């Protein structure tokens, strides 16, 4: 519940001040929040610390989906926008149950503590990879030139 509350607070905060934020920095902050949250859970702190970590982690992760949707809308041509959004939403809906099944199998195989360390390491690796990804730098370019539409090659 605290993670969800934090996520709602983060998304609402982004909706009010997001126009002043750089999308790339916001996305990287969200990824860092996800990695930090998983790392804090892997350390296995007390219940109270986990609740507070989930609240702050949710607040940091909250802007992630709005930034993804913003990038899709800015970088996809008007003719392809519905298809692009449909593919992303469909893939997300397909990935959630597959991820839950794989995570459950990993927890059963390794145990909760080791699986949490595995998840934290994966999130840290994804965050470090994202820091070096050239295409994420283009998120900020679309802010400075929001009037032009970038056509996605099909």
C-alpha positions as CSV (number, residue, x, y, z in Angstrom):
1,X,0.0,0.0,0.0
2,X,2.8,2.4,0.8
3,X,4.4,1.7,-2.6
4,X,1.1,2.4,-4.4
5,X,0.6,5.6,-2.3
6,X,4.1,6.7,-3.2
7,X,3.5,5.9,-6.9
8,X,0.3,8.0,-7.0
9,X,2.0,10.9,-5.2
10,X,5.0,10.7,-7.6
11,X,2.8,10.6,-10.7
12,X,0.6,13.5,-9.4
13,X,3.7,15.5,-8.5
14,X,5.1,14.9,-12.0
15,X,1.8,16.1,-13.5
16,X,2.1,19.4,-11.7
17,X,5.9,20.1,-12.1
18,X,6.8,17.8,-14.9
19,X,6.7,20.6,-17.5
20,X,9.8,22.0,-15.9
21,X,11.6,18.6,-15.5
22,X,13.8,17.0,-18.1
23,X,12.3,13.7,-19.3
24,X,15.6,11.9,-19.4
25,X,16.6,12.9,-15.9
26,X,13.1,12.0,-14.6
27,X,13.2,8.6,-16.3
28,X,16.7,7.9,-14.9
29,X,15.6,9.0,-11.5
30,X,12.7,6.6,-11.7
31,X,15.0,3.7,-12.7
32,X,17.3,4.6,-9.9
33,X,14.4,4.6,-7.5
34,X,13.4,1.1,-8.7
35,X,16.9,-0.2,-8.2
36,X,17.2,1.5,-4.8
37,X,13.9,0.1,-3.7
38,X,14.8,-3.5,-4.7
39,X,18.2,-3.0,-3.0
40,X,16.6,-1.8,0.2
41,X,14.4,-4.9,0.2
42,X,17.3,-7.2,-0.5
43,X,19.1,-5.8,2.6
44,X,16.0,-7.1,4.6
45,X,15.5,-4.2,7.0
46,X,12.8,-4.0,9.6
47,X,9.2,-3.7,8.6
48,X,9.0,0.0,9.2
49,X,12.1,0.7,7.1
50,X,10.6,-1.4,4.3
51,X,7.3,0.6,4.4
52,X,9.2,3.9,4.2
53,X,11.4,2.6,1.4
54,X,8.4,1.5,-0.5
55,X,6.8,4.9,-0.1
56,X,9.9,6.7,-1.4
57,X,10.5,4.1,-4.1
58,X,7.0,4.4,-5.3
59,X,7.2,8.2,-5.4
60,X,10.4,8.0,-7.5
61,X,8.9,5.4,-9.8
62,X,5.6,7.2,-10.2
63,X,6.7,9.4,-13.1
64,X,8.1,6.5,-15.2
65,X,4.9,5.7,-17.1
66,X,4.0,9.3,-17.8
67,X,7.5,9.9,-19.2
68,X,7.3,6.8,-21.4
69,X,3.9,7.9,-22.7
70,X,5.2,11.4,-23.4
71,X,8.2,10.0,-25.3
72,X,5.9,7.8,-27.4
73,X,3.6,10.7,-28.2
74,X,6.4,13.1,-29.1
75,X,8.5,10.6,-31.1
76,X,5.8,8.8,-33.0
77,X,4.1,10.3,-36.1
78,X,0.4,11.1,-35.7
79,X,-0.5,8.3,-38.1
80,X,1.4,5.7,-36.2
81,X,0.7,6.9,-32.6
82,X,-2.3,4.7,-32.0
83,X,-0.5,1.6,-33.2
84,X,2.6,2.4,-31.2
85,X,0.7,3.0,-28.0
86,X,-1.3,-0.2,-28.6
87,X,1.8,-2.3,-29.0
88,X,3.4,-0.9,-25.8
89,X,0.3,-1.4,-23.8
90,X,-0.2,-4.9,-25.1
91,X,3.4,-5.8,-24.4
92,X,3.1,-4.5,-20.9
93,X,0.0,-6.5,-20.2
94,X,1.7,-9.6,-21.6
95,X,4.9,-9.0,-19.7
96,X,3.4,-8.6,-16.2
97,X,2.0,-12.2,-15.8
98,X,5.1,-13.7,-17.4
99,X,7.3,-11.6,-15.1
100,X,5.3,-12.8,-12.1
101,X,5.6,-16.4,-13.1
102,X,9.4,-16.1,-13.6
103,X,9.8,-14.2,-10.4
104,X,7.8,-16.8,-8.5
105,X,9.9,-19.6,-10.0
106,X,13.1,-17.7,-9.1
107,X,12.0,-17.2,-5.5
108,X,11.1,-20.9,-5.2
109,X,14.4,-21.9,-6.6
110,X,16.7,-19.5,-4.8
111,X,14.7,-18.4,-1.8
112,X,13.4,-14.9,-1.1
113,X,16.6,-13.3,0.1
114,X,18.8,-14.5,-2.9
115,X,16.0,-13.7,-5.4
116,X,15.7,-10.1,-4.1
117,X,19.5,-9.7,-4.5
118,X,19.1,-11.0,-8.0
119,X,16.3,-8.6,-8.8
120,X,18.3,-5.7,-7.3
121,X,21.3,-6.5,-9.4
122,X,19.2,-6.7,-12.5
123,X,17.6,-3.3,-11.8
124,X,21.1,-1.8,-11.1
125,X,22.4,-3.2,-14.4
126,X,19.4,-1.8,-16.3
127,X,19.9,1.6,-14.7
128,X,23.6,1.7,-15.5
129,X,22.9,0.6,-19.1
130,X,20.2,3.3,-19.4
131,X,22.8,6.0,-18.3
132,X,24.8,5.2,-21.4
133,X,22.0,4.7,-23.9
134,X,22.1,7.3,-26.7
135,X,18.3,7.1,-27.4
136,X,17.5,8.3,-23.9
137,X,19.4,11.5,-24.6
138,X,16.9,12.2,-27.4
139,X,14.1,12.5,-24.8
140,X,15.5,15.9,-23.8
141,X,15.9,16.9,-27.5
142,X,12.2,16.4,-28.1
143,X,11.5,18.9,-25.2
144,X,13.4,21.7,-27.0
145,X,11.8,21.0,-30.3
146,X,8.3,19.9,-29.2
147,X,6.7,21.4,-32.3
148,X,8.3,19.0,-34.7
149,X,7.2,15.4,-35.0
150,X,9.8,12.7,-35.3
151,X,8.6,9.9,-37.6
152,X,9.4,6.4,-36.5
153,X,10.6,4.3,-39.3
154,X,8.4,1.3,-40.1
